[in-house]
């Protein structure tokens, strides 16, 4: 039986520092850049639509808060459902359902892409486990990769959606949009879009990461590439 000192020595050999995990995750993303871009693109589209809807609602609420009857009529002509006493509006039920469906499709795409990535990396995973990598290290590696892709894709999608929403509002209502733009609500909408995107990216990689972490080294090394 190994002594406690020997067990500690083994742990120090197989548990890599967090910085090293980040370096490996970055290198893996660069090596598989095309697949990473495909995975990220689906996230960008879903998050940009979420951001577009939320920022459009924020700009409309900013115009309503101005108290100008002409701006209110312009919003009604643009299709917003505003009552005489309404001081604000929310996204419609149809918009919310479309957002939910687009996010679900995004998650399915991420899961499928990550499962394919696990299949392609059988030998890599087997080699790391033969060299002493623990299950939690493999799990951490996949989560880090997903988190990095999710953060980059969500930030790009949120920014793109906000820009298109502002341009659309400027075309429809003129420069008054900038005058009454609620910057606090806008920043909140951008933050929510980024957080949702990162959460979806991590959610989509959990199952593939668990499969990779539980893989037996001998089985992984036996697979022909």
RAGILIN-V888935 format. One record per backbone hydrogen bond with DSSP energy under -1.0 kcal/mol. CO is the residue of the C=O (numbers start at 0). NH is the residue of the N-H. Records with the same first field share a line. If there is no record, write none. Layout:
CO: NH, NH
This chain:
2: 6
3: 7
4: 8
5: 9
6: 10
7: 11
8: 12
9: 13
10: 14
16: 20
17: 21
18: 22
19: 23
20: 24
21: 25
22: 26
23: 27
24: 28
25: 29
26: 30
27: 31
29: 32
31: 35
32: 36
33: 37
34: 38
35: 39
36: 40
37: 41
38: 42
39: 43
40: 44
41: 45
42: 46
43: 47
44: 48
45: 49
46: 50
47: 51
48: 52
49: 53
50: 54
51: 55
52: 56
53: 57
54: 58
55: 59
56: 60
57: 61
58: 62
59: 63
60: 64
63: 66
67: 71
68: 72
69: 73
70: 74
71: 75
72: 76
73: 77
74: 79
75: 78
79: 81
91: 95
92: 96
93: 97
94: 98
95: 99
96: 100
97: 101
98: 102
99: 103
100: 104
101: 105
102: 106
103: 107
104: 108
105: 109
106: 110
107: 111
108: 112
109: 113
110: 114
111: 115
112: 116
113: 117
114: 118
115: 119
116: 120
118: 121
120: 124
121: 125
122: 126
123: 127
124: 128
125: 129
126: 130
127: 132
128: 131
133: 137
134: 138
135: 139
136: 140
137: 141
138: 142
139: 143
140: 144
141: 145
142: 146
143: 147
144: 148
145: 149
146: 150
147: 151
148: 152
149: 153
150: 154
151: 155
152: 156
153: 157
154: 158
155: 159
156: 160
157: 161
158: 162
159: 163
160: 164
161: 165
162: 166
163: 167
164: 168
165: 169
166: 170
167: 171
168: 172
169: 173
173: 176
174: 178
175: 179
180: 182
181: 185
182: 186
183: 187
184: 188
185: 189
186: 190
187: 191
188: 192
189: 193
190: 194
191: 195
192: 196
193: 197
194: 198
195: 199
196: 200
197: 201
198: 202
199: 203
204: 208
205: 209
206: 210
207: 211
208: 212
209: 213
215: 219
216: 220
217: 221
